């Protein structure tokens, strides 16, 4: 019987150490992201330059480009951070929901509350979404996929509980709800609607959308 030398086993079991250089790089990256987020929120995407971001972070433009290839990549990383930030609260909202309507309302309440608190960043995100390249768009959609899947799963659970028809196309419903949810932000940007206003409208629209998929008494 072959035996693996103990020194190899010990080496394989040893925790991976993060080098000082890697820690410094990560810290630099975090400082750049924090500075960029603040400037994007205060001034929007177009007005915030790499030079401004570097100055706010207390470093050179070269240090910024060492972490990000351009402003678009930096901005997308901030959006991905936000996707990650809302996922857990959405999951918790679904976990305590009494029914499919509560689950959907919970998901979009988290999203509207979070995004309307930083409208300039939201406006920039909508604008950038039309000009982003294929690679960046794929990366953005991949990061957004867990949130969309959370919505689809909530609908499937509604089917399993008998709240929606057994043959309901939950993926189609998810796409419709998502499009309606995104359209709501125009009201926040141009009509001054609050998060509460958007949620109330979303509840009304959800009732209309789900009407054709509900179980009949």
C-alpha positions in Angstrom: 0.0 0.0 0.0 1.4 3.4 -1.0 1.6 6.1 1.7 1.7 9.9 1.2 4.6 11.4 3.1 3.4 13.3 6.2 5.2 16.5 5.1 3.1 16.6 2.0 -0.1 16.0 4.0 0.9 18.8 6.3 1.6 21.1 3.5 -1.7 20.4 1.8 -3.6 21.0 5.0 -1.9 24.2 5.9 -4.0 27.4 5.4 -3.1 29.6 2.5 -1.4 32.7 3.6 -2.2 36.0 2.1 1.0 37.9 1.2 1.5 41.5 2.3 1.5 42.5 -1.4 -1.9 40.8 -1.9 -3.3 42.5 1.2 -2.0 45.9 0.1 -3.5 45.4 -3.4 -6.9 44.4 -1.9 -6.8 47.5 0.4 -6.0 49.7 -2.6 -8.8 48.2 -4.5 -11.3 48.8 -1.7 -10.2 52.4 -1.3 -10.6 53.0 -5.0 -14.1 51.5 -5.0 -15.2 53.5 -1.9 -13.9 56.8 -3.5 -15.5 56.0 -6.8 -18.9 55.1 -5.3 -19.0 58.4 -3.4 -18.1 60.4 -6.5 -20.6 58.5 -8.7 -23.3 59.1 -6.1 -22.5 62.8 -5.8 -21.8 63.6 -9.4 -23.0 60.7 -11.6 -21.0 58.5 -13.9 -19.9 61.0 -16.7 -18.8 63.8 -14.4 -16.6 61.6 -12.2 -13.2 61.1 -13.8 -10.4 58.6 -13.0 -8.3 61.6 -11.9 -11.0 62.6 -9.5 -11.4 59.1 -8.2 -7.6 58.8 -7.7 -7.5 62.1 -5.8 -10.4 61.1 -3.6 -8.7 57.8 -2.8 -5.4 59.5 -2.0 -3.4 57.8 -4.8 -2.2 58.2 -8.3 -4.1 57.4 -11.4 -1.6 54.7 -12.1 -2.6 53.0 -8.9 -6.2 53.0 -10.0 -5.4 51.5 -13.4 -3.4 48.8 -11.6 -6.7 47.5 -10.2 -9.1 48.4 -13.0 -8.7 48.7 -16.7 -11.0 51.7 -17.1 -13.8 53.6 -15.5 -16.4 51.3 -16.9 -14.9 48.2 -15.2 -14.7 50.2 -12.0 -18.3 51.2 -12.2 -19.5 47.6 -13.0 -17.6 46.4 -9.9 -19.6 48.8 -7.8 -22.9 47.5 -9.3 -21.8 43.9 -8.6 -21.1 44.9 -5.0 -24.7 46.2 -4.8 -26.1 43.0 -6.2 -24.3 41.1 -3.6 -25.4 43.5 -0.9 -29.2 43.1 -1.6 -29.2 39.3 -2.2 -29.1 38.2 1.5 -31.9 40.7 2.6 -34.0 39.5 -0.3 -33.5 35.9 0.8 -34.5 36.7 4.3 -37.6 38.5 3.1 -38.7 35.5 1.1 -38.0 33.2 4.1 -40.5 35.0 6.3 -43.1 35.6 3.6 -46.5 34.1 4.2 -47.3 33.7 0.5 -46.0 34.3 -3.0 -47.3 37.9 -3.0 -45.4 38.7 0.2 -42.3 37.1 -1.2 -42.4 39.2 -4.4 -43.1 42.4 -2.4 -40.2 41.6 -0.1 -37.8 41.1 -2.9 -38.6 44.4 -4.6 -38.9 46.3 -1.4 -35.3 45.5 -0.6 -34.3 46.6 -4.1 -36.3 49.8 -4.2 -35.2 50.9 -0.7 -31.5 50.2 -1.6 -31.4 51.8 -5.0 -33.6 54.9 -4.4 -31.1 55.9 -1.6 -28.5 56.5 -4.3 -30.4 57.9 -7.3 -27.4 59.4 -9.1 -25.7 56.0 -9.1 -29.0 54.4 -10.3 -29.2 56.9 -13.1 -25.7 56.2 -14.1 -26.3 52.4 -14.0 -29.3 52.8 -16.4 -27.3 54.9 -18.8 -24.2 52.7 -18.8 -26.4 49.6 -19.4 -27.0 50.8 -23.0 -23.3 51.3 -23.9 -21.6 48.5 -22.0 -19.6 46.0 -24.2 -20.4 42.4 -24.6 -17.9 41.1 -22.1 -18.9 43.6 -19.4 -22.6 42.9 -20.1 -22.1 39.2 -19.7 -20.3 39.8 -16.4 -23.0 42.1 -15.2 -25.8 39.6 -16.0 -23.9 36.8 -14.4 -23.6 38.8 -11.2 -27.3 39.7 -11.4 -28.5 36.1 -12.0 -28.7 35.0 -8.4 -31.2 37.8 -7.7 -33.3 36.8 -10.7 -33.2 33.2 -9.7 -34.3 34.1 -6.2 -37.4 35.7 -7.8 -38.0 32.6 -10.0 -37.7 30.3 -7.0 -40.2 32.3 -5.0 -42.7 31.9 -7.8 -42.0 28.1 -8.0 -42.6 27.9 -4.3 -46.0 29.6 -4.9 -46.8 26.9 -7.4 -45.8 24.2 -5.0 -48.0 25.7 -2.3 -51.0 25.7 -4.7 -51.2 29.5 -4.9 -50.4 29.6 -8.6 -51.5 27.2 -11.3 -49.4 24.1 -11.7 -48.6 24.9 -15.3 -47.5 28.5 -14.6 -44.4 29.5 -16.6 -42.5 30.9 -13.6 -39.5 32.0 -15.8 -41.9 34.0 -18.1 -43.6 35.6 -15.0 -40.2 36.4 -13.5 -39.1 38.2 -16.7 -42.4 40.2 -16.8 -42.1 41.2 -13.1 -38.4 42.2 -13.6 -39.2 44.4 -16.6 -42.0 46.1 -14.7 -39.8 46.5 -11.6 -37.0 48.2 -13.7 -39.5 50.5 -15.4 -40.6 51.8 -12.0 -37.3 53.6 -11.5 -38.2 56.2 -14.1 -40.8 57.4 -11.6 -38.1 57.8 -8.9 -35.8 59.6 -11.3 -38.2 62.0 -13.1 -41.4 62.1 -10.9 -39.9 62.2 -7.5 -41.6 59.0 -6.4 -40.3 57.5 -3.1 -39.4 53.9 -2.5 -42.8 53.5 -0.8 -44.6 54.8 -3.9 -42.7 52.4 -6.1 -43.5 49.5 -3.9 -47.2 50.3 -3.8 -47.3 50.5 -7.6 -45.3 47.3 -7.9 -47.8 45.5 -5.6 -50.7 46.7 -7.8 -49.0 45.6 -11.0 -48.0 42.3 -9.5 -51.6 41.6 -8.7 -52.6 42.2 -12.3 -49.7 40.1 -13.7 -50.4 37.1 -11.4 -54.2 37.3 -11.8 -54.1 34.9 -14.8 -51.9 32.4 -13.0 -53.8 32.1 -9.7 -55.6 29.0 -8.6 -59.4 29.4 -8.9 -61.6 28.5 -5.8 
